[in-house]
Amino acid sequence: MIAPLGAPAFAPDLDHMLAVRRADLHTVLLDAVTTQPGARLRVGTTVVGAEPDGTVVTAGGERLAADLAVGFDGVHSAVRTSGGFPARVRATGQVYLRGLVPRASIAAEPGETWAPAGIFGGAPVDADTWYFYASATAPGVAEAVTARDLAALRRLWERGYPEAVPLLERLHSFDDLLVNDVVRVDCARWYDGRRVLGGDAAHAMAPTAGQGANSALVDAAVLVGRLAAATTVEDAPADYDRLRRPAVARVQNRADLLSRLAHQRNPAVRWLRDVVLRAAGGRRAGDRVAREAQQVDPVALRELVRRLSGADT
């Protein structure tokens, strides 16, 4: 082990981490929208842009008036590209694999390994399912992914990290894997008029800090909190940008640094890296890293969400 990385005890009931299926998260969000009085949900509609006054334009030519157009629409955000958002969208060359496999008889422990073949990690998402992820940029591994050769992928990981093989063997075909090219998005400003960005549209990052989806959820909570506190709709976006953009940029940079450290291939450099990280490690250092990754104090964030949702009333 290079260093332990757990969850600091922010509060008695905020002292552990969970891996959550994205489908379960979507269900929670959908339930929140459909039970909200006055909320209207539209599916099967492609947004192609948003105008400075908040008007949303669809692929069918509709113009939907809104007080604020909020784009959490991903790396290739239509809201961002149609607005005045100075942005740099950069392909990093990194590729990651993700998969879900049956948990029965799996001896793996939650955590992450930096192996010669790349990063491999995982955790349980429920009683029956194990989630795993792996980088796919090392020579050989990248070629196997491009060729969609699952057998070759297993052989390469068997040489570099045998503990990965039992998980990879539970895949029926290459189509069981989700393959993602990593893109970094940096926006000099997250708002333009009555248009606002959040999530990957504003700050896509490497997955090595584990804060992509988490950052998007914090964006949403902080934005709604600033809207609730603002005198006018126009006041909130600048405040949201001020609070969120520097904090997320620090996490993006940390994710890039972790990726560079994890993918060192020179044995001497890897040895020196491990020595330095172990010397700087320990539970206290791990807690510090975990706290910095949260961006907003979890206790304060929980109270904000409770207040906004009326859970305390």
N, C-alpha and C positions, 0 to 999 in steps of 0.2 A: 504494500500500500504506500502510495506517495503521501497522501494526506487525507484525513477524514473530512467529510463535508456533510453535515447534518443540518437540521433545522434549529436555529436558536429558539430559546423559550421566550417568544415575544409576549406571551400570556399563557396561563394554564391550559387553555384550549387552542392555542396557536403555537404548538411546539412540534409539529411534524409536517411532512410533505406528502402529497398525494399525486399519483399519476391518474389522469381522468381521460376516459374515452372522449374524443371530439364529438361523437354522436350524442353522448350524454350531455355534454356542454350545450350543444345545439338544442337539445330538448328543453333544457332549463331556460335558455334564452327565448325559445319559441313560446313556452308557457308564460314567461314574464310579459311578452308582447301581447299575446292573445287574451290575457286576463286584465290588461291595463285599459280602464275605461277611456274611450276616445281614440285608442290606437287603431290604425288601419294597416293591415298587412297585405302586400302585393307580392306574388311570386311569379316566376316566368317572365319577368320584365328586365330587359337589358338597359342599363343606364349608359349613355354615351357622353354625358357631360353635365356640368353644373355652371350656372351663370352667377355673376357677382352678387345679385340680389337674392340668391338662394334657390332660384328656379332650377328644377332638375329636368333634363332633356332625355327622353328615351329613344331607343332605336326605332320605335314606331312613329316618332315625330311628336309624341305628346310632350307638353310642357306642364310640369307639376309645380305649382307654387308652394313655397315653404319659407318659414322664417329663417331656417338655417339648413344648408345642405352639408351633411356630414359623410365624408367618404372613408369608410373602413373597407375599401374595395380592392385591397391587395397590391402586390408589386406593380401591376400594370394598371393602376388606378385611373379610371376615366375622369374622376373628379380632379385628380392632380394634374393630368395632362391637359385638361380643358381650362385650368385656372392659372393664376399668376403665381405659381409655386416654383421658386428657384430650386431645382432638385438635381441631384446626381444619382443616377441609377447605374450600378456597377456590377457586372457579373464577376464573381470571385473565383470561378473555376472549381469550387468545391461542390461535391455531390454527396448526398446523404440518402441512405436507405432506411425505411421504417417498416415494421411488420408486427402483426398480432398472431400469436400462436397459442394452442392449448397449454394451460399451466400445469396440468397433471404430471407428476413425476419430474418436474424441472427442479434441478438442484441449484440453479443460479441464485445469486444474491443481488438485491438492488444495488446499482452503482454503475461506475464507468471505468473502463480500462483503456489506457493508451498503449496500444500494441504496435509492433512494427508494421502491421497491415493497416493500421489506422485506429480510429476510435470505435469502441463497441460498448454499449451499455443497455440498461433496461430496468424495468420495474413491473410489478403486478398492477393491473388496472381493475381487476375484480377477482372474485374467488376462482374463476375458471380460465382467466386469460392473462397472458404475459405480453407486455409491449417491449420491443427491442429496437434499437437504432444502431446504425453503423455508418462511418464515413466511407466513401468510395472514390478516393482520389489517388491512392497509392498505385504505383505501376503494377500491372497485372489485375488488381481489383477493378480499376477503372475500365480496363479492356473487357473483363468478364461482364461488367454491368452493361457496357455498350453492346456486347454480343448477346445479352440476355441469357447468359450461360450460368444457370444456377449450380450445376455440378462443379464448374471451374471455380465459382465463388466459394463454395464450401471447401474445396481443396486448399485455396489460398488462405482462408481463415484457419483451417486446420493446422497449417504450418506456422501461422503467426499468432494464433490465439485459439487453441483447441476448445476452450470452454464455449466458444460461439457455435460450434458444430451442432450440438443437440438442438439448439433453437432453429438453426438454418435447415436442419433435417425435417423439421415439422412443417415446412412450406411445401405445398403440393406442386407449385409452379412458380416461375418468375413473376407472374402476374399477381401473386400474393404480396409482393413488395410494392411499396410506394417509393418512387424515385424522385428526388427533388434537387434541382440545381439551386445553389445558394446565391442570392442576389442581395447586395446591400443598397439601401436607399437612404440618402441624406437630404433632408429638406432644410433650407435656410430659414424657412418660415412655414408654420403649419396652418396658417389661416390666410385667407384673401377675401376681403369683403365678408359676405355671409356664407363663405365656403370654408370648411374645416376638414383636416385630415387626421386619421388615427390608424393605429395598427401598422401593418406592412406598407400601406399606402404612404405613410410618413417616415417609417423607420425600419424597414426590413433588415434583418441581421442574421449572422451565423447562428446556428442552434446550440453552439457550445456553451453558452451561459444558461440555456434553458429558460429564456425569458421572452420568446417571441409572442406566444399567445398571452402569457401573463401580462406583458407590457400593454397589449391591446386592451385587455380587460381593465387595467388601471387607467389607461387613457379614457375609456368610456366613463368610468366612475368620476374621475376628476373633471372631465368636461361637463357632465351633468351637474356636478356640484358647483362649478363656477357659473353655469347658467342659472341655477336656482338662487345663487347669491347675488347675481348681477342686477343692476338697475335696468339695463337694456340688453337686448340680444347682442348688440355690437360690442359691448364691454367684455363679454365672457371669452371670446376666442383668444385675444391677446394675453389674458391672464392665464388661460389654459396653456398656451404656447410657452409662456415664461416658466411655468411650473414643471412642465413635462419634458420639453425638448432637451435641456441640458442633462437631466437625469437619465434619459434614454440614450443619449449620445455616449455617456460614460459606460453604459452596459454594452452598447454596440462595440465600443473599442475594447472592452474586456473580452467580449466574445471572440473578436479577431485575434487578440493576444493568445487566448487559450487555444485557438485553432492552430496558430503557428507553433506554439509549444508542443501540442499534442502530435503534430505531424512531422516533427524532426526525424530524419531518417539516418543521420550520421550517428553511429553507436557512441562515439565519444561525447557528442553534443547531448545525446539522450541521457547518458550517464550523468553528465554535469547538471543537466536540467533537473533530474530526479534528486540529486544531492541537494541542490539549492532549494527546491520546493519542500523537501523533507525538513531541511533546517529551518525554513520559514513556516512550516506547517504546525500541526497540533490543533486541538479543538478550538482554542481561542482564535487562531488565524482563520480556521474554517468558518467559525461563527461570523467573523468580520466580513468575509467574502459573501456569505449568504445574506447578511444584513444589507450590504451595499447593493446586491442584486435586486432587492425588493423595491427600491426607488422611493416608495412611500411607506411609512411605518404601518405595518399590518393592522395594529390596534386602531390607529386613526382611520385607516381605510375602511375597516369593518364598521366603525361608528358612522362614517360618512354614508356607506351603503345602507345601513339600517335607517338612518335619518331620511335619506332620499326615498326609500321604499316604504316608509311608514311602519317599519317593523317595531318601533318603540312606542307607537301610539295605540 
